[in-house]
Amino acid sequence: MEPPVDDDLEVADTEPNDEDAPAAVRYEIASFPTDFTVRVMFEKWRDGQLIIPEFQRRFVWKLPQASRLIDSFLLGLPIPQVFLYRERTSPKLLVIDGQQRLASIAYFYLGRFEGDRVFRLTGVDPRWNGRTYDELSEDDRLTLDDSTLRSIVIQQLQPNDNSSIYQIFERLNTGGTQLNPMEIRKAVFHGPAYEMLDELNKTPNWRALIGLSSEDRRLKDVELVLRILALAERRDSYQKPMKTFITSFMADVAKESDEYREGLKQKFVSASALARELGQRPFHLRGRLNVAALDSVMATLIELGPHGLRPDLQAAYQELLDSPEFQDTAQYDTSDTNVVERRFTVVRARLGS
């Protein structure tokens, strides 16, 4: 029988809130303002020149919020600028701040608001309240079409890569519901690297291990997959803060070959199957998922593989749980560099053949 699952991912909070370490490089960034019209912005969105659907977290504005944006354009009120990032390898523009505004514009022109719902303006000036784009007067349509939305286009000049985009994205997204680090990574490293993590996050053994039937809305489960892989592959070079360490690893994974990512997937799937042999919810200590136990054991299973482990794996894991040193390193300052090293040492000693 499968163990019961929770509605939300709850983890034992054993880590300090580390701040990012100072940047190791000095960036040279070029930026310039561009006054695109609203109509041009819509056409760029429609034609796939603005990377939005796969790039950021989902659209969260409600119809009244989106309506007020259109209302502001029609009234001639100022609109906050958006920030776009031009990558070196593509003429397309990555939206790093302004997705809700740009998507609202596109939905209004398309006449649909999130699916089949007709986009009729609501809670706005009586002159256009209840109207779709096609139902506006010709003068109002021209006013909207010709309104400008100030855009700041950013491109990194030095170093010769796109490594600054995470820093830029994180600093710009500080208002409203602030994006967490994994949501930012998804935005910055969209493509094969994130797709790999997303695929692994859906595997049945992994879902059973973390005790969660549905995917976490804030990507906490995806971040755990990334953390495990980063420690399995790069633990020897680990330095806190953990957030910076796993972000750097994801940036490297994004540059690697499909073959490398496929190898990571196979290792993770194999380790998840081995971990299921440890018992029901083996990493839920004292009722909650203990991230330190999860990361050290799963990463060790990946490192050693099935042939490098003790044959009595379940008994070995119970010995590990009873170990005072493991208990200490899995409860306090768990992302500290020295604590991580001590934790992995005891895990390998107990589980390794």
VOGU-3710 file (C-alpha; in Angstrom, 3 decimals, decimal comma):
1> meppvdddle> 0,000/0,000/0,000  1,265/3,488/-0,836  1,861/5,808/2,128  -0,670/8,626/2,492  0,276/11,920/0,920  0,004/15,502/2,135  -1,571/18,413/0,286  1,420/20,668/0,899  5,132/20,027/1,051  6,243/20,606/4,632
11> vadtepnded> 9,918/20,387/5,460  11,810/20,667/8,687  13,210/24,204/8,847  16,782/23,533/9,911  18,711/26,036/7,826  19,476/29,721/8,363  18,234/32,149/5,743  21,515/32,550/3,891  22,076/35,587/1,756  23,771/35,348/-1,599
21> apaavryeia> 27,526/35,679/-1,500  28,958/38,760/-3,227  29,262/38,372/-6,975  32,586/36,860/-7,967  32,749/38,870/-11,185  32,124/42,428/-12,244  29,557/42,671/-15,007  29,503/45,069/-17,917  25,884/45,627/-18,854  24,371/47,670/-21,671
31> sfptdftvrv> 20,807/48,941/-21,386  18,725/51,240/-23,529  15,108/52,448/-23,431  12,717/51,602/-26,253  9,190/52,963/-26,561  7,275/50,148/-28,230  3,619/50,825/-28,922  1,052/48,589/-27,280  0,140/47,163/-30,675  3,779/46,292/-31,421
41> mfekwrdgql> 4,126/44,667/-28,004  1,100/42,495/-28,719  2,477/41,488/-32,113  5,828/40,539/-30,558  4,009/38,440/-27,958  1,793/36,796/-30,567  4,727/36,009/-32,844  6,821/34,436/-30,070  9,418/37,227/-29,965  8,726/37,780/-26,265
51> iipefqrrfv> 9,457/34,660/-24,243  6,674/34,525/-21,679  4,603/31,290/-21,514  7,465/28,905/-20,690  9,698/31,514/-19,174  8,118/32,674/-15,958  5,648/31,640/-13,312  2,062/31,462/-14,448  -0,196/34,431/-15,096  -1,728/35,466/-11,756
61> wklpqasrli> -3,619/38,699/-12,419  -7,398/38,695/-12,101  -9,695/40,253/-14,691  -10,158/43,550/-12,755  -6,366/44,026/-12,557  -5,892/43,380/-16,262  -8,849/45,659/-17,054  -7,375/48,539/-15,071  -4,172/48,266/-17,094  -6,092/48,695/-20,370
71> dsfllglpip> -8,116/51,466/-18,740  -4,885/53,287/-17,838  -3,672/53,194/-21,431  -7,014/54,540/-22,698  -6,955/57,310/-20,098  -3,364/58,231/-20,957  -2,061/57,416/-17,470  1,600/56,431/-16,982  2,410/52,709/-16,897  5,501/51,245/-15,169
81> qvflyrerts> 8,232/50,239/-17,593  9,033/46,632/-18,404  12,487/45,057/-18,476  13,576/42,787/-21,320  16,807/40,815/-21,661  18,451/40,127/-25,013  20,451/36,896/-25,022  23,593/36,554/-27,094  22,330/33,537/-28,991  18,838/34,734/-29,954
91> pkllvidgqq> 17,123/37,892/-31,208  14,158/37,122/-28,982  13,627/39,071/-25,780  13,288/37,463/-22,361  10,766/39,200/-20,128  12,423/39,679/-16,758  9,888/42,137/-15,363  6,455/42,914/-16,786  4,936/39,567/-17,672  1,553/40,330/-16,092
101> rlasiayfyl> 1,231/43,584/-18,040  2,322/42,093/-21,360  0,095/39,035/-21,020  -2,878/41,268/-20,104  -2,319/43,317/-23,264  -2,132/40,172/-25,389  -5,252/38,652/-23,845  -7,235/41,832/-24,489  -6,245/41,933/-28,155  -7,021/38,234/-28,525
111> grfegdrvfr> -10,367/38,727/-26,800  -9,881/35,855/-24,358  -8,905/35,882/-20,697  -7,260/32,659/-19,547  -9,000/30,077/-21,697  -12,473/30,544/-23,146  -13,530/33,467/-20,972  -14,283/36,562/-23,049  -12,104/39,506/-22,024  -14,600/42,266/-21,302
121> ltgvdprwng> -13,275/45,253/-19,418  -14,650/45,405/-15,891  -14,519/48,052/-13,196  -13,227/50,743/-15,575  -14,378/54,052/-17,043  -18,058/53,794/-18,138  -17,087/54,726/-21,722  -15,567/51,277/-22,278  -16,726/49,229/-19,300  -17,986/45,812/-20,465
131> rtydelsedd> -16,402/46,088/-23,906  -13,964/43,850/-25,732  -11,207/45,236/-27,953  -13,366/44,782/-31,064  -16,256/46,616/-29,384  -14,225/49,748/-28,632  -14,779/52,718/-30,866  -12,296/53,186/-33,679  -10,782/56,189/-31,890  -10,338/54,193/-28,676
141> rltlddstlr> -8,741/51,313/-30,555  -6,280/53,715/-32,190  -5,549/55,322/-28,813  -4,725/51,951/-27,329  -2,743/50,783/-30,372  -0,571/53,894/-30,371  0,005/54,077/-26,623  3,600/53,453/-25,663  5,018/51,105/-23,082  8,531/52,076/-22,066
151> siviqqlqpn> 10,830/49,054/-22,222  14,372/48,803/-20,929  16,347/46,308/-23,014  19,358/44,825/-21,219  22,281/42,872/-22,614  25,393/41,585/-20,888  28,630/42,596/-22,606  31,158/41,080/-20,208  31,778/38,292/-19,305  30,973/36,664/-22,632
161> dnssiyqife> 27,893/34,780/-21,416  24,468/35,446/-19,869  25,457/34,799/-16,254  24,137/38,132/-14,962  20,518/37,398/-15,834  19,819/35,583/-12,552  21,097/38,560/-10,569  19,076/41,026/-12,654  15,900/38,973/-12,524  16,092/38,461/-8,766
171> rlntggtqln> 16,650/42,146/-8,032  13,868/43,375/-10,280  11,291/40,930/-8,953  10,996/42,324/-5,450  7,430/43,621/-5,421  4,075/41,905/-4,928  4,381/38,158/-4,447  8,153/37,877/-4,582  9,508/35,045/-6,658  11,429/32,449/-4,715
181> pmeirkavfh> 14,877/31,239/-5,893  13,521/28,187/-7,747  10,940/30,233/-9,618  13,748/32,538/-10,688  15,898/29,603/-11,791  13,002/28,301/-13,857  12,745/31,677/-15,545  16,460/32,117/-16,152  17,406/28,560/-17,125  14,289/27,703/-19,087
191> gpayemldel> 14,746/24,880/-21,567  16,334/21,419/-21,229  17,798/21,986/-17,742  14,452/22,830/-16,175  12,584/20,281/-18,291  14,844/17,567/-16,849  14,044/18,635/-13,275  10,349/18,877/-14,023  10,311/15,379/-15,507  12,114/13,892/-12,498
201> nktpnwrali> 9,764/15,704/-10,136  6,827/13,821/-11,661  8,271/10,303/-11,230  6,150/8,051/-8,939  8,929/6,946/-6,588  9,986/10,522/-5,972  6,413/11,641/-5,293  6,060/8,824/-2,756  9,365/9,702/-1,051  8,388/13,314/-0,440
211> glssedrrlk> 4,794/12,347/0,408  3,108/14,770/-1,964  0,490/13,776/-4,516  0,359/17,020/-6,481  3,234/19,265/-7,485  4,110/22,134/-5,198  2,833/25,493/-6,433  6,059/27,270/-5,495  8,393/24,587/-6,940  9,826/23,509/-3,581
221> dvelvlrila> 9,788/19,891/-4,747  11,643/20,775/-7,947  14,271/22,592/-5,900  14,818/19,454/-3,814  15,546/17,461/-6,989  18,075/20,098/-8,043  19,669/20,172/-4,589  20,160/16,398/-4,554  21,716/16,337/-8,018  23,997/19,276/-7,206
231> laerrdsyqk> 25,301/17,584/-4,053  25,698/14,243/-5,810  27,728/15,796/-8,615  29,557/18,704/-6,957  29,668/18,073/-3,217  33,465/18,233/-3,107  33,268/21,866/-4,199  30,334/22,822/-1,971  30,473/26,185/-0,256  27,537/27,895/1,410
241> pmktfitsfm> 25,138/29,487/0,792  23,224/26,516/-0,607  21,122/28,803/-2,822  24,153/30,032/-4,732  25,676/26,551/-4,952  22,652/24,942/-6,585  22,043/27,936/-8,853  25,605/27,627/-10,173  25,085/23,907/-10,743  21,874/24,508/-12,691
251> advakesdey> 23,652/27,062/-14,870  26,273/24,420/-15,694  23,639/21,757/-16,386  21,976/24,135/-18,842  25,232/24,248/-20,838  25,787/20,470/-20,797  24,843/17,957/-23,476  21,601/16,031/-23,681  23,623/12,879/-22,931  24,867/14,342/-19,642
261> reglkqkfvs> 21,343/15,326/-18,579  20,034/11,891/-19,541  22,714/10,337/-17,328  21,598/12,490/-14,407  18,003/11,406/-14,945  18,878/7,722/-14,904  20,942/8,102/-11,715  18,129/9,953/-9,960  15,463/7,446/-10,986  17,650/4,548/-9,803
271> asalarelgq> 18,370/6,246/-6,465  14,652/6,939/-5,927  13,878/3,257/-6,392  16,596/2,299/-3,895  15,308/4,847/-1,377  11,849/3,268/-1,498  13,443/0,162/0,038  14,249/2,149/3,185  10,638/2,143/4,368  7,543/4,308/4,096
281> rpfhlrgrln> 8,442/7,973/4,011  12,001/7,256/5,136  13,001/10,932/5,216  10,035/12,163/7,256  11,680/12,480/10,645  9,451/13,648/13,491  6,551/13,978/11,072  8,087/16,332/8,535  10,324/15,868/5,554  13,895/16,397/6,735
291> vaaldsvmat> 15,791/17,947/3,835  19,195/17,174/5,324  18,406/13,460/5,562  16,896/13,530/2,078  19,774/15,309/0,345  22,602/13,345/1,968  21,078/9,894/1,555  19,717/10,421/-1,960  22,969/11,994/-3,161  24,942/9,130/-1,618
301> lielgphglr> 22,699/6,571/-3,348  23,426/8,369/-6,635  27,177/8,500/-5,958  27,620/4,888/-4,853  25,037/3,224/-7,067  23,380/-0,116/-6,256  26,678/-2,033/-6,270  28,420/0,260/-3,791  25,852/-0,106/-1,018  25,457/-2,538/1,847
311> pdlqaayqel> 23,167/-5,448/0,919  21,151/-4,935/4,126  20,306/-1,379/3,133  17,230/-0,951/5,313  19,085/-2,090/8,438  22,010/0,148/7,544  19,670/3,133/7,221  18,174/2,450/10,650  21,708/2,420/12,086  22,270/5,764/10,406
321> ldspefqdta> 19,116/7,240/11,937  20,260/6,057/15,374  23,693/7,651/14,948  24,125/10,698/17,231  26,409/12,420/14,701  23,859/12,024/11,910  21,095/13,329/14,146  23,222/16,356/14,972  24,178/17,150/11,373  20,620/16,648/10,127
331> qydtsdtnvv> 19,075/19,076/12,606  21,279/22,137/13,065  22,928/24,502/10,555  22,435/21,829/7,913  23,739/23,900/4,997  26,949/24,951/6,770  29,961/23,764/4,762  31,523/21,768/7,587  28,189/20,283/8,652  27,451/19,125/5,100
341> errftvvrar> 30,856/17,406/4,928  30,346/15,681/8,287  26,847/14,549/7,332  27,949/13,014/4,056  30,908/11,301/5,726  28,710/9,489/8,229  26,107/8,598/5,571  28,728/7,048/3,286  30,288/5,167/6,201  26,934/3,668/7,248
351> lgs> 25,426/2,895/3,843  28,506/2,097/1,771  29,662/-1,489/1,313
//
